[in-house]
């Protein structure tokens, strides 16, 4: 399930949402994307940052599939 952590400084609030489970068994997990979409319903998204492991330096086909799925869901 997505988890949100909020921090406020100087009148600015940053909400960080950890969205685990986007990949399961080497494929994009559509159920996880649906949970994330429901969690973010009626929330304003200013920036979406996709973060991957540091030891996986290259971008592979699965990364491209994840970015496409996120784009399809959130625009």
N, C-alpha and C positions, 0 to 999 in steps of 0.2 A: 504494500500500500504506500502511496505517496505520503511524505512527511514534510511539513513546512516549518521553517525556522525564520523568525523575523528579528531584525536588528534595526534600531533607529539611532541616527546621529545627525545633528545639525538640521533637524527638520525633514530629513530624508529617511524613508523606510525602505529597507531592502528585504524582500522575501525570497528565501532560497528554498526551492522545493526539490527534494530528493525523490527521484522517480525510479526506484529499482525494478528490475525484472523486464526491461525492454527487450532483452535477448534471452531466449530459452531454447536450449538444444540446437544452437546455431541458426535460429530463425527469429524474426521479429515477432514478439508476443503481442498479438492483437488484443487479447484480454487485458493485458497490462496497459496498453494504450487507451482502451475504453475506460479503465479505472482512472487513469490520469485525466482524461477528458472530463469525466464527471466531477473529479476533485476540483478542477480549474473552472468549472461552469460558473459564470457570472463574476469571474475575476479578470482584471485587466492584466494583460501580459505586455510588458514593454520590451523585454529582451528574453530570448531563449538561448541558452548556452548548452551545447552538447559536450560533455566531458567524457573522455575515454581513458583507459589505462595508459600510464607512461611507458610501460614496457612493450606496448603494441604500437610502435612508431608509424608503421605504414597504414594507409587507408586502403581497406579491402572492400570487396563487394558487399559484405554485411553492413559495414559502416554506411555505404551509400543507400542500402535498403532502409536502414534506421532513419537517416535524414529524410528520405522520401516519405516514409510513413509519418514522421513527425510533421512534415510540411503538409501532407494530405489531411491530417487531423486538425492542425492549428492554422494552416494557411501561410 
